Amino acid sequence: MNPLESVVPLTVTDQLGRRVAVPYPPRRIVSLVPSQTELLFDLGLGERLVGVTKFCIHPPEAREKAVVVGGTKNFHFDKIDALKPDLILGNKEENYREGIEQLAARHAVWLSDIATLDDALRMIRQVGLVTGAPAKAEQLASTIHDSFQELPTESLPPSAAYFIWRKPYMVVAHGTFIDDLLGRAGFRNVFADQSRYPEISAAQLAAAAPDTILLSSEPYPFGEKHLAEFQAICPAATVRIVDGELFSWYGSRLRHSAAYLRALRT
């Protein structure tokens, strides 16, 4: 792109229904969401990223080429201001309201809100539109959509509990992106009658008696050493460690998720 080309304003609506005026195409982007950072690189826009979080680990060069502006919930506002971003990409759940409002008072902030695969595909297309890469985004979203369409469906899916934390135990429940993917993987969430990420006790887990217990690799780093702990609570359950990124990263990493979910059921 010719740096002398004029930048015209584009007003877009984000996934919270906020109207955002963005210089188009944005040339200086700050991403406060790891999965959306990876998406920008896969859309060929990595050179426009000037700021990322310390959790933006994919691709590895993200934190080398851009300034690390803090975490997803503790931004360094001075660093972000110094970068003079045309666009900041955030997320309702991963970031925090007060920080986003402070940034939005000075910069163009576009927010995603992801609870389902359809939300994720819509986000990919919208980010492609606002950044000037609609064709690549459409191709990516279509590829992901088609891969999930190929997943088999079952009339009697096995039950499952998906853990994201330990001490206290926390599971995934209704209204979350992971819950949506669990269903698409062919599992019935035993805690679907609860909301978001409830704390549960060992007694509640035993009473729910899931066929499968899935221990996520993130945000809590569950590992092989934790298998026996859960097996003791539910002796009849299959307990396994799962790749949390392929269940929870809602950007371009979803290209690999459908195949992974299929393999979990074999």
C-alpha positions in Angstrom: 0.0 0.0 0.0 1.3 3.4 -0.9 1.9 5.3 2.4 0.8 8.5 0.6 -2.7 7.2 -0.1 -5.4 9.1 1.8 -7.1 7.3 4.6 -10.9 7.8 4.6 -13.2 7.2 7.6 -15.3 4.0 7.7 -18.1 3.7 10.3 -18.8 0.1 11.3 -20.8 -1.7 13.9 -19.1 -4.1 16.3 -20.5 -7.2 17.9 -21.8 -5.3 20.8 -23.8 -3.0 18.5 -21.4 -0.1 19.0 -20.9 2.3 16.1 -17.1 2.8 15.5 -15.5 5.3 13.1 -12.2 3.8 11.8 -9.7 5.4 9.5 -9.9 3.1 6.4 -7.8 1.1 5.9 -6.3 1.1 9.4 -2.5 1.0 9.3 -1.7 0.9 13.0 -3.6 -1.8 14.8 -3.4 -2.9 18.5 -4.9 -6.3 19.3 -5.9 -7.0 22.9 -7.1 -10.6 22.0 -4.7 -13.5 21.3 -7.0 -15.3 18.9 -7.6 -12.1 16.9 -3.9 -11.3 16.8 -3.3 -14.7 15.1 -6.2 -13.9 12.8 -4.7 -10.7 11.6 -1.5 -12.5 10.7 -3.4 -15.1 8.8 -5.2 -12.4 6.9 -1.8 -11.1 5.8 -2.0 -8.0 8.1 0.8 -8.8 10.5 2.9 -5.8 9.4 0.1 -3.4 10.5 0.1 -4.7 14.1 1.9 -2.3 16.3 0.7 -3.6 19.7 -0.2 -6.9 21.2 -0.7 -8.5 24.7 1.8 -10.8 26.4 -0.6 -13.6 25.8 -0.5 -13.2 22.0 1.7 -16.3 21.5 0.6 -17.2 18.0 2.4 -16.7 15.7 5.7 -16.5 17.7 6.8 -13.4 16.0 3.8 -11.4 17.1 5.4 -10.3 20.3 8.7 -9.6 18.5 7.4 -7.3 15.8 4.9 -5.4 17.9 5.0 -3.7 21.3 3.7 -5.7 24.2 1.1 -3.4 25.9 0.3 -5.6 28.9 -2.1 -8.4 29.5 -5.7 -8.8 28.3 -7.0 -7.3 31.6 -4.2 -4.9 32.6 -3.4 -2.6 29.7 -0.5 -0.1 29.8 -2.5 2.9 28.5 0.6 5.0 28.1 2.1 2.4 25.7 -1.1 2.1 23.7 -1.4 5.9 23.4 2.2 6.2 22.3 1.5 3.8 19.4 -1.2 6.1 18.0 -3.4 3.2 16.8 -5.9 3.7 14.1 -7.8 0.7 15.4 -7.9 -1.4 18.6 -9.4 -4.9 18.5 -10.8 -6.1 21.8 -13.3 -8.6 23.2 -16.2 -8.3 25.7 -15.1 -11.3 27.8 -11.3 -11.4 27.5 -10.9 -7.6 28.2 -12.5 -5.5 30.9 -15.2 -2.9 30.6 -13.5 0.0 32.4 -10.2 -0.4 30.4 -12.0 -0.6 27.1 -14.1 2.5 27.9 -10.9 4.4 28.7 -9.4 3.4 25.4 -12.5 4.1 23.4 -12.6 7.7 24.7 -9.4 8.3 22.7 -9.2 5.6 20.0 -11.3 3.6 17.6 -12.1 0.3 19.5 -13.9 -2.5 17.8 -15.2 -5.3 20.1 -16.1 -8.9 19.5 -18.6 -10.9 21.5 -18.3 -14.6 20.9 -20.6 -17.3 22.3 -21.0 -19.6 19.3 -19.2 -20.7 16.2 -21.5 -18.5 14.1 -20.4 -15.5 16.2 -16.8 -16.4 15.5 -17.3 -16.7 11.8 -19.2 -13.4 11.8 -16.2 -11.8 13.7 -13.7 -13.1 11.1 -15.7 -11.6 8.3 -16.2 -8.3 10.1 -12.5 -8.0 11.0 -11.7 -8.7 7.4 -14.1 -5.9 6.3 -12.8 -3.3 8.8 -9.1 -4.0 8.1 -9.5 -4.1 4.3 -9.1 -7.9 3.8 -12.7 -9.0 3.1 -11.8 -11.6 0.5 -9.3 -13.4 2.6 -11.6 -13.3 5.6 -14.5 -14.7 3.6 -12.4 -17.6 2.3 -11.1 -18.4 5.8 -14.6 -18.3 7.3 -16.0 -20.5 4.6 -13.2 -23.1 5.1 -13.9 -23.2 8.8 -17.7 -23.4 8.3 -17.3 -26.3 5.9 -15.0 -28.2 8.2 -17.5 -28.1 11.0 -20.4 -29.2 8.7 -18.5 -32.4 8.2 -18.6 -33.4 11.9 -21.0 -36.3 12.5 -24.1 -35.9 14.7 -25.4 -38.4 17.3 -28.8 -39.0 18.6 -27.4 -40.1 22.0 -24.3 -38.0 22.7 -22.1 -39.0 25.6 -22.1 -36.6 28.6 -19.1 -34.5 29.4 -17.7 -32.0 31.9 -15.1 -29.5 30.7 -12.8 -28.1 33.4 -10.9 -24.8 33.0 -9.7 -24.3 36.6 -8.6 -26.1 39.7 -8.8 -24.8 43.3 -11.6 -24.0 43.0 -12.9 -26.3 40.3 -14.5 -24.3 37.5 -16.3 -25.8 34.5 -17.8 -24.5 31.3 -21.5 -24.1 31.2 -24.3 -22.6 29.0 -23.7 -19.4 27.0 -20.0 -20.0 26.3 -18.1 -20.6 23.1 -16.6 -23.8 24.5 -20.0 -25.1 25.3 -21.0 -24.6 21.7 -18.0 -26.5 20.5 -18.6 -29.3 22.9 -22.0 -29.8 21.3 -20.5 -29.7 17.8 -18.0 -32.3 19.0 -20.8 -34.6 19.9 -20.9 -34.2 23.7 -23.7 -33.3 26.1 -22.5 -30.8 28.7 -23.6 -32.1 32.1 -23.4 -28.5 33.5 -25.4 -26.9 30.7 -28.2 -26.0 33.1 -25.8 -23.5 34.7 -24.4 -20.3 33.2 -21.0 -19.3 32.0 -18.1 -20.6 34.2 -19.5 -21.9 37.6 -17.5 -23.2 40.5 -18.4 -26.7 41.4 -17.5 -29.2 44.2 -16.2 -32.7 43.9 -19.6 -33.9 45.2 -21.4 -32.0 42.4 -19.1 -33.6 39.8 -19.7 -37.1 41.3 -23.4 -36.5 41.2 -23.3 -35.3 37.6 -21.5 -38.5 36.7 -20.2 -37.5 33.2 -19.1 -40.2 30.8 -16.1 -38.0 29.9 -14.1 -35.4 31.9 -12.1 -33.0 29.7 -9.3 -31.1 31.4 -8.2 -28.1 29.4 -4.6 -27.1 28.9 -5.6 -23.5 29.4 -6.2 -21.2 31.3 -5.3 -23.6 34.1 -2.4 -25.8 32.9 -4.0 -29.2 33.5 -1.6 -32.1 32.9 -1.2 -35.8 33.2 -0.5 -35.5 37.0 -4.1 -34.3 37.4 -5.8 -37.3 35.8 -5.8 -39.5 38.9 -7.5 -36.7 41.0 -10.5 -36.7 38.7 -10.6 -40.4 38.1 -10.9 -40.9 41.9 -14.0 -38.6 41.9 -15.6 -40.3 38.8 -14.1 -43.8 38.6 -16.3 -44.8 35.6 -15.5 -41.7 33.5 -12.9 -41.3 30.8 -10.6 -38.5 31.9 -8.3 -36.8 29.3 -6.3 -33.6 28.7 -7.5 -31.5 25.8 -6.0 -28.7 23.8 -7.7 -25.6 25.2 -6.6 -23.4 22.2 -8.6 -25.6 19.8 -11.7 -25.3 22.0 -11.5 -21.6 22.9 -9.5 -19.7 20.3 -12.2 -18.3 18.0 -10.0 -16.9 15.2 -8.1 -18.6 12.4 -7.0 -21.4 14.7 -10.5 -22.8 14.2 -9.2 -24.2 10.9 -7.8 -27.0 12.9 -10.5 -27.4 15.5 -13.0 -29.6 13.6 -10.5 -32.3 12.9 -9.3 -32.2 16.5 -12.9 -32.5 17.8 -13.6 -35.5 15.5 -10.4 -37.2 16.7 -11.6 -36.8 20.3 -14.6 -39.1 19.6 -12.6 -41.9 17.9 
